Amino acid sequence: MKPSAGALMLGLAAVRTGRVPPRLMAECLGAVLGQPVPDEQVALQERLRERLPALSGSLGLLVAQCAFVPVHCAECGVSLRARPAQVEPSQTCPVCDAPLVVPHNAAALWPAAQLAAEPRPAYGVRRQPGRLGHFELVRLIGSGGFGRVYEARNLRAGRTVALKVLEFRPLETRRQAFIRLLHEQPAASYLQHPHVVPVWSVGLSGGVPYVEMDLMPRGSLADLVGQRGPLPWREACGYMLEVLSALSASHATGIIHRDIKPSNILLDGGGRARLADFGLSKLIGDTTSSTTSGVRVGSPHFMAPEQWTGAAVGPWTDIYAVGLVAYYLLAGRPAFEGDSALSLMYSHLHMPPPDPRAAAPDLPVLVALAIQKAAAKQPEGRFQSAEQFASDLREVLG
């Protein structure tokens, strides 16, 4: 007579719960089957039962090793994932070296005894201070709403670069932020232009997105105005002609910038203006509103009215920003100022563009009229191309 499958399952369950010794179960099966159970088989079953708790503990330890816990930096907003073995009270942010915020139960996922006994695997979060992957961070060049820019040394390529490290905005997921950043390289790679900052690479290091660009040693036009104050009108117009040249090439390839501002216009070693930060670039054919996600993109002091209202953007959007940048260079301050985004929005939507001659009395009338036309409220009232704007400026400069 052979035991049924149900009887075998009940017997195994009784052995597993400890209610029946393995040897007794083996003897019962042997009696039913009429065959003696070898002692070696019984001994093996007992050893397996004795080691079952240890095996379960090892399995739990393996799960804890493979698990990730969320970690974020309260200083710069970078979000990371780390294994519990790599979470320490002294752990610092790989971007700004500020203390990281870790879940209070992270240490419970990794017992202290095992942490002392097991080697810790290498991971991007654990790094030397002043390093991000294969980049050595030399100094902080600047920071803004979308990230920090460092002078860095690419240890693999042996070159000095500008490294832009993305910071996540409130309510923005890491995936959305990285997709936004990935626009940087494709847009810039389309433009092989003497007035566009070259982009070397875009990538992730330890969960931190970055853009590697050419280093512009003289800073930005915002830095220049901060050091010298308002610029002479001929010098300011010269910079605007270089920016308009870059925009003319950009618009010809179907790309608009959408975030032109003095801090995005950098100066190379020869003092030429170069347009940077195509992270907000958008194909002209894409009519999706900039407010689809509920977050307006751009810089409030230089955003065109259509960016505030979520209307279609195009080359006219960049021309508006260039007009306000020209005013900034001549006056040393933004054309519209306010203590809140709401007041800035009202000014951009309803206030007429200021006359730049009030800040620069020696400015030729034709240049002042060109700047005011570029900053017209309605897109149809502005220049229809960057080349038209540049043509008016060149006519005055001779």
KABELJO-V419992 format. One record per backbone hydrogen bond with DSSP energy under -0.5 kcal/mol. CO is the residue of the C=O (numbers start at 0). NH is the residue of the N-H. If there is no record, write none. Layout:
# KABELJO-V419992
CO|NH ; CO|NH
This chain:
# KABELJO-V419992
3|7 ; 4|8 ; 5|9 ; 6|10 ; 7|11 ; 8|12 ; 9|13 ; 10|14 ; 11|15 ; 12|16 ; 13|18 ; 13|19 ; 14|17 ; 20|24 ; 21|25 ; 22|26 ; 23|27 ; 24|28 ; 25|29 ; 26|30 ; 27|31 ; 28|32 ; 29|33 ; 29|34 ; 35|37 ; 37|41 ; 38|42 ; 39|43 ; 40|44 ; 41|45 ; 42|46 ; 43|47 ; 44|48 ; 45|49 ; 46|50 ; 47|51 ; 50|54 ; 51|55 ; 52|56 ; 53|57 ; 54|58 ; 55|59 ; 56|60 ; 57|61 ; 58|62 ; 59|63 ; 60|64 ; 61|65 ; 62|66 ; 63|83 ; 68|81 ; 69|102 ; 70|79 ; 71|73 ; 71|100 ; 72|76 ; 77|72 ; 79|70 ; 81|68 ; 82|85 ; 83|86 ; 85|87 ; 87|90 ; 90|99 ; 92|96 ; 97|92 ; 98|73 ; 99|101 ; 100|71 ; 102|105 ; 104|108 ; 105|108 ; 106|109 ; 110|114 ; 111|115 ; 112|116 ; 113|117 ; 122|125 ; 124|126 ; 127|130 ; 129|136 ; 131|134 ; 133|154 ; 134|131 ; 134|136 ; 135|137 ; 135|152 ; 138|140 ; 138|150 ; 141|148 ; 145|166 ; 146|143 ; 147|164 ; 148|140 ; 148|141 ; 149|151 ; 149|162 ; 150|137 ; 150|138 ; 151|153 ; 151|160 ; 152|135 ; 152|154 ; 153|157 ; 153|158 ; 158|153 ; 159|214 ; 160|151 ; 160|162 ; 161|163 ; 161|212 ; 162|149 ; 162|164 ; 163|165 ; 163|210 ; 164|147 ; 168|171 ; 170|172 ; 172|176 ; 173|177 ; 174|178 ; 175|179 ; 176|180 ; 177|181 ; 178|182 ; 179|182 ; 180|183 ; 181|185 ; 182|186 ; 183|187 ; 184|188 ; 185|189 ; 186|190 ; 187|190 ; 189|191 ; 190|192 ; 192|195 ; 194|274 ; 197|213 ; 200|211 ; 202|209 ; 204|207 ; 206|208 ; 207|204 ; 208|165 ; 209|202 ; 210|163 ; 210|212 ; 211|199 ; 211|200 ; 212|161 ; 213|215 ; 214|216 ; 215|218 ; 218|266 ; 219|223 ; 220|224 ; 221|225 ; 222|226 ; 223|227 ; 224|228 ; 231|235 ; 232|236 ; 233|237 ; 234|238 ; 235|239 ; 236|240 ; 237|241 ; 238|242 ; 239|243 ; 240|244 ; 241|245 ; 242|246 ; 243|247 ; 244|248 ; 245|249 ; 246|250 ; 247|251 ; 248|252 ; 249|252 ; 249|254 ; 250|253 ; 253|283 ; 255|281 ; 260|263 ; 261|220 ; 261|221 ; 261|264 ; 263|265 ; 263|275 ; 264|220 ; 265|273 ; 266|217 ; 267|270 ; 271|267 ; 273|265 ; 274|196 ; 277|280 ; 281|255 ; 282|285 ; 284|286 ; 288|291 ; 290|293 ; 297|299 ; 298|301 ; 298|302 ; 299|302 ; 303|306 ; 303|307 ; 304|308 ; 305|309 ; 305|310 ; 313|316 ; 313|317 ; 314|318 ; 315|319 ; 316|320 ; 317|321 ; 318|322 ; 319|323 ; 320|324 ; 321|325 ; 322|326 ; 323|327 ; 324|328 ; 325|329 ; 326|330 ; 327|331 ; 328|230 ; 339|343 ; 340|344 ; 341|345 ; 342|346 ; 343|347 ; 344|348 ; 345|349 ; 345|350 ; 346|350 ; 353|355 ; 354|357 ; 355|358 ; 355|359 ; 359|362 ; 363|367 ; 364|368 ; 365|369 ; 366|370 ; 367|371 ; 368|372 ; 369|373 ; 370|374 ; 372|375 ; 377|380 ; 378|381 ; 384|388 ; 385|389 ; 386|390 ; 387|391 ; 388|392 ; 389|393 ; 390|394 ; 391|395 ; 392|396 ; 393|397
